Amino acid sequence: MTWWKCSNCGYLFEADTIPEKCPNCGEKCTFYDVTCYTPECGCQGYDPKLVARKDPRIL
Ligand SMILES: [Zn+2]
């Protein structure tokens, strides 16, 4: 499963694929992959550092 963040409302959710519309705001938003791929960090599945970024695409 992948964690996604809605670029419009910031909603976080877990899904295999990106939905057509955001489950929270209902808009056709861009979704950012905020999954944490570092098991050692002990986070809940998403990376808080990515979530905190306004645009996680810019690393
Ligand atoms: Zn949204």
N, CA, C, O and the ligand as a Tripos MOL2 file, in Angstrom:
@<TRIPOS>MOLECULE
protein
  237   235    60     0     0
PROTEIN
NO_CHARGES

@<TRIPOS>ATOM
      1 N           0.8380   -1.2000    0.0000 N.3       1 MET1
      2 CA          0.0000    0.0000    0.0000 C.3       1 MET1
      3 C           0.8740    1.2500    0.0000 C.2       1 MET1
      4 O           1.9890    1.2670    0.5210 O.2       1 MET1
      5 N           0.3320    2.2660   -0.5910 N.am      2 THR2
      6 CA          1.0550    3.5290   -0.7080 C.3       2 THR2
      7 C           0.2680    4.6170    0.0090 C.2       2 THR2
      8 O          -0.9620    4.6360   -0.0130 O.2       2 THR2
      9 N           1.0010    5.5170    0.6420 N.am      3 TRP3
     10 CA          0.3610    6.6610    1.2850 C.3       3 TRP3
     11 C           0.3840    7.8410    0.3320 C.2       3 TRP3
     12 O           1.3990    8.1360   -0.2990 O.2       3 TRP3
     13 N          -0.7560    8.5090    0.2410 N.am      4 TRP4
     14 CA         -0.8940    9.6400   -0.6710 C.3       4 TRP4
     15 C          -1.3320   10.8730    0.0990 C.2       4 TRP4
     16 O          -2.0380   10.7940    1.1050 O.2       4 TRP4
     17 N          -0.8910   12.0070   -0.4040 N.am      5 LYS5
     18 CA         -1.3300   13.2700    0.1750 C.3       5 LYS5
     19 C          -1.9620   14.1140   -0.9270 C.2       5 LYS5
     20 O          -1.3830   14.3050   -1.9960 O.2       5 LYS5
     21 N          -3.1390   14.6030   -0.6480 N.am      6 CYS6
     22 CA         -3.8370   15.4590   -1.5970 C.3       6 CYS6
     23 C          -3.1660   16.8280   -1.6520 C.2       6 CYS6
     24 O          -2.9190   17.4540   -0.6220 O.2       6 CYS6
     25 N          -2.8730   17.2820   -2.8750 N.am      7 SER7
     26 CA         -2.1960   18.5730   -3.0150 C.3       7 SER7
     27 C          -3.1400   19.7320   -2.7200 C.2       7 SER7
     28 O          -2.7010   20.8570   -2.4760 O.2       7 SER7
     29 N          -4.4230   19.4510   -2.7450 N.am      8 ASN8
     30 CA         -5.4020   20.5150   -2.5690 C.3       8 ASN8
     31 C          -5.7430   20.7400   -1.0940 C.2       8 ASN8
     32 O          -5.6800   21.8670   -0.6010 O.2       8 ASN8
     33 N          -6.1050   19.6620   -0.3950 N.am      9 CYS9
     34 CA         -6.5570   19.8190    0.9920 C.3       9 CYS9
     35 C          -5.5850   19.2170    1.9990 C.2       9 CYS9
     36 O          -5.7400   19.4100    3.2050 O.2       9 CYS9
     37 N          -4.5870   18.4910    1.5120 N.am     10 GLY10
     38 CA         -3.6110   17.9230    2.4260 C.3      10 GLY10
     39 C          -4.0390   16.6170    3.0600 C.2      10 GLY10
     40 O          -3.3690   16.1130    3.9610 O.2      10 GLY10
     41 N          -5.1530   16.0630    2.5980 N.am     11 TYR11
     42 CA         -5.6790   14.8150    3.1530 C.3      11 TYR11
     43 C          -4.7070   13.6630    2.9130 C.2      11 TYR11
     44 O          -4.1680   13.5090    1.8170 O.2      11 TYR11
     45 N          -4.4930   12.8590    3.9490 N.am     12 LEU12
     46 CA         -3.5950   11.7110    3.8800 C.3      12 LEU12
     47 C          -4.4110   10.4320    3.8510 C.2      12 LEU12
     48 O          -5.3350   10.2620    4.6460 O.2      12 LEU12
     49 N          -4.0760    9.5360    2.9410 N.am     13 PHE13
     50 CA         -4.7880    8.2630    2.9080 C.3      13 PHE13
     51 C          -3.9030    7.1940    2.2940 C.2      13 PHE13
     52 O          -2.9240    7.4770    1.6030 O.2      13 PHE13
     53 N          -4.2880    5.9530    2.5740 N.am     14 GLU14
     54 CA         -3.5300    4.8020    2.1170 C.3      14 GLU14
     55 C          -4.3290    4.1120    1.0210 C.2      14 GLU14
     56 O          -5.5120    3.8250    1.2010 O.2      14 GLU14
     57 N          -3.6860    3.8450   -0.1170 N.am     15 ALA15
     58 CA         -4.3900    3.2030   -1.2240 C.3      15 ALA15
     59 C          -3.3910    2.5670   -2.1750 C.2      15 ALA15
     60 O          -2.2320    2.9760   -2.2510 O.2      15 ALA15
     61 N          -3.8650    1.5540   -2.9020 N.am     16 ASP16
     62 CA         -2.9950    0.9050   -3.8860 C.3      16 ASP16
     63 C          -2.7620    1.8140   -5.0860 C.2      16 ASP16
     64 O          -1.6550    1.9020   -5.6160 O.2      16 ASP16
     65 N          -3.8330    2.4870   -5.5020 N.am     17 THR17
     66 CA         -3.7340    3.3760   -6.6520 C.3      17 THR17
     67 C          -4.3650    4.7210   -6.3160 C.2      17 THR17
     68 O          -5.1510    4.8400   -5.3760 O.2      17 THR17
     69 N          -4.0120    5.7090   -7.0870 N.am     18 ILE18
     70 CA         -4.5560    7.0460   -6.8630 C.3      18 ILE18
     71 C          -6.0200    7.0720   -7.3000 C.2      18 ILE18
     72 O          -6.3420    6.6490   -8.4100 O.2      18 ILE18
     73 N          -6.9000    7.5610   -6.4420 N.am     19 PRO19
     74 CA         -8.3180    7.6610   -6.8430 C.3      19 PRO19
     75 C          -8.5150    8.7800   -7.8500 C.2      19 PRO19
     76 O          -7.6850    9.6800   -7.9780 O.2      19 PRO19
     77 N          -9.6250    8.7050   -8.5560 N.am     20 GLU20
     78 CA         -9.8940    9.7560   -9.5420 C.3      20 GLU20
     79 C         -10.1240   11.0930   -8.8470 C.2      20 GLU20
     80 O          -9.6940   12.1470   -9.3150 O.2      20 GLU20
     81 N         -10.8120   11.0120   -7.7210 N.am     21 LYS21
     82 CA        -11.0760   12.2330   -6.9540 C.3      21 LYS21
     83 C         -10.6160   12.0360   -5.5200 C.2      21 LYS21
     84 O         -10.6020   10.9160   -5.0090 O.2      21 LYS21
     85 N         -10.2460   13.1180   -4.8870 N.am     22 CYS22
     86 CA         -9.8230   13.0610   -3.4910 C.3      22 CYS22
     87 C         -10.9910   12.6260   -2.6100 C.2      22 CYS22
     88 O         -12.0820   13.1850   -2.7190 O.2      22 CYS22
     89 N         -10.7790   11.6280   -1.7300 N.am     23 PRO23
     90 CA        -11.8710   11.1630   -0.8530 C.3      23 PRO23
     91 C         -12.3380   12.2470    0.1100 C.2      23 PRO23
     92 O         -13.4520   12.1700    0.6270 O.2      23 PRO23
     93 N         -11.5240   13.2300    0.3520 N.am     24 ASN24
     94 CA        -11.8650   14.2540    1.3340 C.3      24 ASN24
     95 C         -12.4920   15.5000    0.7000 C.2      24 ASN24
     96 O         -13.5870   15.9120    1.0850 O.2      24 ASN24
     97 N         -11.8000   16.0910   -0.2650 N.am     25 CYS25
     98 CA        -12.3030   17.3450   -0.8250 C.3      25 CYS25
     99 C         -13.0880   17.1470   -2.1170 C.2      25 CYS25
    100 O         -13.7600   18.0670   -2.5820 O.2      25 CYS25
    101 N         -13.0060   15.9300   -2.7100 N.am     26 GLY26
    102 CA        -13.8050   15.6320   -3.8870 C.3      26 GLY26
    103 C         -13.2990   16.2670   -5.1680 C.2      26 GLY26
    104 O         -13.9740   16.2150   -6.1960 O.2      26 GLY26
    105 N         -12.1300   16.8580   -5.1180 N.am     27 GLU27
    106 CA        -11.5680   17.4870   -6.3110 C.3      27 GLU27
    107 C         -10.6450   16.5070   -7.0290 C.2      27 GLU27
    108 O         -10.1590   15.5380   -6.4460 O.2      27 GLU27
    109 N         -10.4200   16.7900   -8.3110 N.am     28 LYS28
    110 CA         -9.4380   15.9980   -9.0580 C.3      28 LYS28
    111 C          -8.0550   16.5980   -8.8090 C.2      28 LYS28
    112 O          -7.5380   17.3780   -9.6090 O.2      28 LYS28
    113 N          -7.4920   16.2200   -7.7030 N.am     29 CYS29
    114 CA         -6.2480   16.8300   -7.2490 C.3      29 CYS29
    115 C          -5.0500   16.0290   -7.7290 C.2      29 CYS29
    116 O          -5.1760   14.9190   -8.2470 O.2      29 CYS29
    117 N          -3.9040   16.6210   -7.5410 N.am     30 THR30
    118 CA         -2.6610   15.8840   -7.6830 C.3      30 THR30
    119 C          -2.3740   15.2190   -6.3420 C.2      30 THR30
    120 O          -2.5340   15.8350   -5.2890 O.2      30 THR30
    121 N          -1.9520   13.9680   -6.3880 N.am     31 PHE31
    122 CA         -1.6260   13.2670   -5.1520 C.3      31 PHE31
    123 C          -0.1280   12.9750   -5.0930 C.2      31 PHE31
    124 O           0.4800   12.5300   -6.0670 O.2      31 PHE31
    125 N           0.4340   13.2350   -3.9430 N.am     32 TYR32
    126 CA          1.8530   13.0000   -3.7590 C.3      32 TYR32
    127 C           2.0790   11.7120   -2.9950 C.2      32 TYR32
    128 O           1.3900   11.4210   -2.0170 O.2      32 TYR32
    129 N           3.0390   10.9560   -3.4480 N.am     33 ASP33
    130 CA          3.4390    9.7380   -2.7420 C.3      33 ASP33
    131 C           4.2790   10.1490   -1.5320 C.2      33 ASP33
    132 O           5.4030   10.6310   -1.6740 O.2      33 ASP33
    133 N           3.7110    9.9500   -0.3410 N.am     34 VAL34
    134 CA          4.4370   10.3220    0.8790 C.3      34 VAL34
    135 C           4.7890    9.0810    1.7020 C.2      34 VAL34
    136 O           5.0430    9.1670    2.9040 O.2      34 VAL34
    137 N           4.7990    7.9330    1.0350 N.am     35 THR35
    138 CA          5.1350    6.6870    1.7070 C.3      35 THR35
    139 C           6.5670    6.7270    2.2250 C.2      35 THR35
    140 O           7.4850    7.1830    1.5430 O.2      35 THR35
    141 N           6.7260    6.2510    3.4200 N.am     36 CYS36
    142 CA          8.0700    6.1280    3.9750 C.3      36 CYS36
    143 C           8.6380    4.7700    3.5720 C.2      36 CYS36
    144 O           8.0670    3.7250    3.8850 O.2      36 CYS36
    145 N           9.7530    4.8030    2.8820 N.am     37 TYR37
    146 CA         10.3560    3.5580    2.4270 C.3      37 TYR37
    147 C          11.5370    3.1540    3.3080 C.2      37 TYR37
    148 O          12.3710    2.3380    2.9170 O.2      37 TYR37
    149 N          11.5900    3.7300    4.4810 N.am     38 THR38
    150 CA         12.6740    3.4070    5.4080 C.3      38 THR38
    151 C          12.0850    2.7480    6.6450 C.2      38 THR38
    152 O          11.6810    3.4490    7.5730 O.2      38 THR38
    153 N          12.0250    1.4160    6.6870 N.am     39 PRO39
    154 CA         11.3820    0.7300    7.8120 C.3      39 PRO39
    155 C          12.0350    1.0480    9.1510 C.2      39 PRO39
    156 O          11.3740    1.0170   10.1890 O.2      39 PRO39
    157 N          13.3140    1.3500    9.1310 N.am     40 GLU40
    158 CA         14.0330    1.5840   10.3920 C.3      40 GLU40
    159 C          13.5860    2.8610   11.0830 C.2      40 GLU40
    160 O          13.8240    3.0210   12.2800 O.2      40 GLU40
    161 N          12.9500    3.7670   10.3700 N.am     41 CYS41
    162 CA         12.6270    5.0610   10.9840 C.3      41 CYS41
    163 C          11.4520    4.9400   11.9480 C.2      41 CYS41
    164 O          11.2440    5.8330   12.7690 O.2      41 CYS41
    165 N          10.6800    3.8590   11.8700 N.am     42 GLY42
    166 CA          9.6350    3.6250   12.8570 C.3      42 GLY42
    167 C           8.4010    4.4870   12.7050 C.2      42 GLY42
    168 O           7.6100    4.5870   13.6430 O.2      42 GLY42
    169 N           8.2100    5.1110   11.5580 N.am     43 CYS43
    170 CA          7.0210    5.9350   11.3840 C.3      43 CYS43
    171 C           5.8200    5.0530   11.0170 C.2      43 CYS43
    172 O           5.9550    3.8370   10.8760 O.2      43 CYS43
    173 N           4.6690    5.6670   10.8690 N.am     44 GLN44
    174 CA          3.4150    4.9210   10.7380 C.3      44 GLN44
    175 C           3.1020    4.5190    9.3130 C.2      44 GLN44
    176 O           1.9660    4.1360    9.0340 O.2      44 GLN44
    177 N           4.0580    4.5880    8.3940 N.am     45 GLY45
    178 CA          3.7880    4.2000    7.0200 C.3      45 GLY45
    179 C           4.0100    5.3430    6.0500 C.2      45 GLY45
    180 O           4.3960    5.1360    4.8990 O.2      45 GLY45
    181 N           3.7580    6.5630    6.5340 N.am     46 TYR46
    182 CA          4.0690    7.7250    5.6940 C.3      46 TYR46
    183 C           5.2100    8.4980    6.3370 C.2      46 TYR46
    184 O           5.4580    8.3870    7.5380 O.2      46 TYR46
    185 N           5.8870    9.2700    5.5270 N.am     47 ASP47
    186 CA          7.0570   10.0010    5.9900 C.3      47 ASP47
    187 C           6.6510   11.4140    6.4190 C.2      47 ASP47
    188 O           6.2560   12.2240    5.5800 O.2      47 ASP47
    189 N           6.7460   11.7160    7.7180 N.am     48 PRO48
    190 CA          6.3140   13.0350    8.2010 C.3      48 PRO48
    191 C           7.0620   14.1760    7.5240 C.2      48 PRO48
    192 O           6.5250   15.2750    7.3800 O.2      48 PRO48
    193 N           8.2870   13.9210    7.1120 N.am     49 LYS49
    194 CA          9.0630   14.9770    6.4550 C.3      49 LYS49
    195 C           8.4930   15.2920    5.0810 C.2      49 LYS49
    196 O           8.4620   16.4490    4.6610 O.2      49 LYS49
    197 N           8.0370   14.2420    4.3750 N.am     50 LEU50
    198 CA          7.4080   14.4710    3.0700 C.3      50 LEU50
    199 C           6.0520   15.1420    3.2380 C.2      50 LEU50
    200 O           5.6800   16.0250    2.4650 O.2      50 LEU50
    201 N           5.3220   14.7100    4.2590 N.am     51 VAL51
    202 CA          3.9930   15.2730    4.4990 C.3      51 VAL51
    203 C           4.0900   16.7660    4.8070 C.2      51 VAL51
    204 O           3.2240   17.5490    4.4160 O.2      51 VAL51
    205 N           5.1480   17.1470    5.5080 N.am     52 ALA52
    206 CA          5.3050   18.5430    5.9190 C.3      52 ALA52
    207 C           5.6520   19.4490    4.7470 C.2      52 ALA52
    208 O           5.4350   20.6600    4.8030 O.2      52 ALA52
    209 N           6.1860   18.8650    3.6960 N.am     53 ARG53
    210 CA          6.5480   19.6680    2.5280 C.3      53 ARG53
    211 C           5.3010   20.1370    1.7990 C.2      53 ARG53
    212 O           4.3230   19.4000    1.6720 O.2      53 ARG53
    213 N           5.3510   21.3630    1.3260 N.am     54 LYS54
    214 CA          4.2170   21.8680    0.5840 C.3      54 LYS54
    215 C           4.1160   21.1500   -0.7530 C.2      54 LYS54
    216 O           3.0240   20.8020   -1.1990 O.2      54 LYS54
    217 N           5.2490   20.9340   -1.3800 N.am     55 ASP55
    218 CA          5.2830   20.1930   -2.6420 C.3      55 ASP55
    219 C           6.3480   19.1060   -2.5460 C.2      55 ASP55
    220 O           7.5270   19.3610   -2.7910 O.2      55 ASP55
    221 N           5.9260   17.8870   -2.1850 N.am     56 PRO56
    222 CA          6.8930   16.8070   -1.9500 C.3      56 PRO56
    223 C           7.6430   16.3890   -3.2070 C.2      56 PRO56
    224 O           8.6270   15.6550   -3.1270 O.2      56 PRO56
    225 N           7.1860   16.8520   -4.3680 N.am     57 ARG57
    226 CA          7.9110   16.4820   -5.5860 C.3      57 ARG57
    227 C           9.2700   17.1530   -5.6290 C.2      57 ARG57
    228 O          10.2170   16.6420   -6.2260 O.2      57 ARG57
    229 N           9.3480   18.3220   -4.9740 N.am     58 ILE58
    230 CA         10.6150   19.0600   -4.9540 C.3      58 ILE58
    231 C          11.4230   18.5850   -3.7590 C.2      58 ILE58
    232 O          11.1340   18.9410   -2.6170 O.2      58 ILE58
    233 N          12.4180   17.7930   -4.0300 N.am     59 LEU59
    234 CA         13.2050   17.2250   -2.9360 C.3      59 LEU59
    235 C          14.4950   17.9840   -2.7380 C.2      59 LEU59
    236 O          15.2830   17.6420   -1.8570 O.2      59 LEU59
    237 ZN         -8.2600   16.7020   -1.2100 Zn       60 ZN60
@<TRIPOS>BOND
     1     1     2 1
     2     2     3 1
     3     3     4 2
     4     3     5 am
     5     5     6 1
     6     6     7 1
     7     7     8 2
     8     7     9 am
     9     9    10 1
    10    10    11 1
    11    11    12 2
    12    11    13 am
    13    13    14 1
    14    14    15 1
    15    15    16 2
    16    15    17 am
    17    17    18 1
    18    18    19 1
    19    19    20 2
    20    19    21 am
    21    21    22 1
    22    22    23 1
    23    23    24 2
    24    23    25 am
    25    25    26 1
    26    26    27 1
    27    27    28 2
    28    27    29 am
    29    29    30 1
    30    30    31 1
    31    31    32 2
    32    31    33 am
    33    33    34 1
    34    34    35 1
    35    35    36 2
    36    35    37 am
    37    37    38 1
    38    38    39 1
    39    39    40 2
    40    39    41 am
    41    41    42 1
    42    42    43 1
    43    43    44 2
    44    43    45 am
    45    45    46 1
    46    46    47 1
    47    47    48 2
    48    47    49 am
    49    49    50 1
    50    50    51 1
    51    51    52 2
    52    51    53 am
    53    53    54 1
    54    54    55 1
    55    55    56 2
    56    55    57 am
    57    57    58 1
    58    58    59 1
    59    59    60 2
    60    59    61 am
    61    61    62 1
    62    62    63 1
    63    63    64 2
    64    63    65 am
    65    65    66 1
    66    66    67 1
    67    67    68 2
    68    67    69 am
    69    69    70 1
    70    70    71 1
    71    71    72 2
    72    71    73 am
    73    73    74 1
    74    74    75 1
    75    75    76 2
    76    75    77 am
    77    77    78 1
    78    78    79 1
    79    79    80 2
    80    79    81 am
    81    81    82 1
    82    82    83 1
    83    83    84 2
    84    83    85 am
    85    85    86 1
    86    86    87 1
    87    87    88 2
    88    87    89 am
    89    89    90 1
    90    90    91 1
    91    91    92 2
    92    91    93 am
    93    93    94 1
    94    94    95 1
    95    95    96 2
    96    95    97 am
    97    97    98 1
    98    98    99 1
    99    99   100 2
   100    99   101 am
   101   101   102 1
   102   102   103 1
   103   103   104 2
   104   103   105 am
   105   105   106 1
   106   106   107 1
   107   107   108 2
   108   107   109 am
   109   109   110 1
   110   110   111 1
   111   111   112 2
   112   111   113 am
   113   113   114 1
   114   114   115 1
   115   115   116 2
   116   115   117 am
   117   117   118 1
   118   118   119 1
   119   119   120 2
   120   119   121 am
   121   121   122 1
   122   122   123 1
   123   123   124 2
   124   123   125 am
   125   125   126 1
   126   126   127 1
   127   127   128 2
   128   127   129 am
   129   129   130 1
   130   130   131 1
   131   131   132 2
   132   131   133 am
   133   133   134 1
   134   134   135 1
   135   135   136 2
   136   135   137 am
   137   137   138 1
   138   138   139 1
   139   139   140 2
   140   139   141 am
   141   141   142 1
   142   142   143 1
   143   143   144 2
   144   143   145 am
   145   145   146 1
   146   146   147 1
   147   147   148 2
   148   147   149 am
   149   149   150 1
   150   150   151 1
   151   151   152 2
   152   151   153 am
   153   153   154 1
   154   154   155 1
   155   155   156 2
   156   155   157 am
   157   157   158 1
   158   158   159 1
   159   159   160 2
   160   159   161 am
   161   161   162 1
   162   162   163 1
   163   163   164 2
   164   163   165 am
   165   165   166 1
   166   166   167 1
   167   167   168 2
   168   167   169 am
   169   169   170 1
   170   170   171 1
   171   171   172 2
   172   171   173 am
   173   173   174 1
   174   174   175 1
   175   175   176 2
   176   175   177 am
   177   177   178 1
   178   178   179 1
   179   179   180 2
   180   179   181 am
   181   181   182 1
   182   182   183 1
   183   183   184 2
   184   183   185 am
   185   185   186 1
   186   186   187 1
   187   187   188 2
   188   187   189 am
   189   189   190 1
   190   190   191 1
   191   191   192 2
   192   191   193 am
   193   193   194 1
   194   194   195 1
   195   195   196 2
   196   195   197 am
   197   197   198 1
   198   198   199 1
   199   199   200 2
   200   199   201 am
   201   201   202 1
   202   202   203 1
   203   203   204 2
   204   203   205 am
   205   205   206 1
   206   206   207 1
   207   207   208 2
   208   207   209 am
   209   209   210 1
   210   210   211 1
   211   211   212 2
   212   211   213 am
   213   213   214 1
   214   214   215 1
   215   215   216 2
   216   215   217 am
   217   217   218 1
   218   218   219 1
   219   219   220 2
   220   219   221 am
   221   221   222 1
   222   222   223 1
   223   223   224 2
   224   223   225 am
   225   225   226 1
   226   226   227 1
   227   227   228 2
   228   227   229 am
   229   229   230 1
   230   230   231 1
   231   231   232 2
   232   231   233 am
   233   233   234 1
   234   234   235 1
   235   235   236 2
@<TRIPOS>SUBSTRUCTURE
     1 MET1         2 RESIDUE 1 A MET
     2 THR2         6 RESIDUE 1 A THR
     3 TRP3        10 RESIDUE 1 A TRP
     4 TRP4        14 RESIDUE 1 A TRP
     5 LYS5        18 RESIDUE 1 A LYS
     6 CYS6        22 RESIDUE 1 A CYS
     7 SER7        26 RESIDUE 1 A SER
     8 ASN8        30 RESIDUE 1 A ASN
     9 CYS9        34 RESIDUE 1 A CYS
    10 GLY10       38 RESIDUE 1 A GLY
    11 TYR11       42 RESIDUE 1 A TYR
    12 LEU12       46 RESIDUE 1 A LEU
    13 PHE13       50 RESIDUE 1 A PHE
    14 GLU14       54 RESIDUE 1 A GLU
    15 ALA15       58 RESIDUE 1 A ALA
    16 ASP16       62 RESIDUE 1 A ASP
    17 THR17       66 RESIDUE 1 A THR
    18 ILE18       70 RESIDUE 1 A ILE
    19 PRO19       74 RESIDUE 1 A PRO
    20 GLU20       78 RESIDUE 1 A GLU
    21 LYS21       82 RESIDUE 1 A LYS
    22 CYS22       86 RESIDUE 1 A CYS
    23 PRO23       90 RESIDUE 1 A PRO
    24 ASN24       94 RESIDUE 1 A ASN
    25 CYS25       98 RESIDUE 1 A CYS
    26 GLY26      102 RESIDUE 1 A GLY
    27 GLU27      106 RESIDUE 1 A GLU
    28 LYS28      110 RESIDUE 1 A LYS
    29 CYS29      114 RESIDUE 1 A CYS
    30 THR30      118 RESIDUE 1 A THR
    31 PHE31      122 RESIDUE 1 A PHE
    32 TYR32      126 RESIDUE 1 A TYR
    33 ASP33      130 RESIDUE 1 A ASP
    34 VAL34      134 RESIDUE 1 A VAL
    35 THR35      138 RESIDUE 1 A THR
    36 CYS36      142 RESIDUE 1 A CYS
    37 TYR37      146 RESIDUE 1 A TYR
    38 THR38      150 RESIDUE 1 A THR
    39 PRO39      154 RESIDUE 1 A PRO
    40 GLU40      158 RESIDUE 1 A GLU
    41 CYS41      162 RESIDUE 1 A CYS
    42 GLY42      166 RESIDUE 1 A GLY
    43 CYS43      170 RESIDUE 1 A CYS
    44 GLN44      174 RESIDUE 1 A GLN
    45 GLY45      178 RESIDUE 1 A GLY
    46 TYR46      182 RESIDUE 1 A TYR
    47 ASP47      186 RESIDUE 1 A ASP
    48 PRO48      190 RESIDUE 1 A PRO
    49 LYS49      194 RESIDUE 1 A LYS
    50 LEU50      198 RESIDUE 1 A LEU
    51 VAL51      202 RESIDUE 1 A VAL
    52 ALA52      206 RESIDUE 1 A ALA
    53 ARG53      210 RESIDUE 1 A ARG
    54 LYS54      214 RESIDUE 1 A LYS
    55 ASP55      218 RESIDUE 1 A ASP
    56 PRO56      222 RESIDUE 1 A PRO
    57 ARG57      226 RESIDUE 1 A ARG
    58 ILE58      230 RESIDUE 1 A ILE
    59 LEU59      234 RESIDUE 1 A LEU
    60 ZN60       237 GROUP 0 **** ****
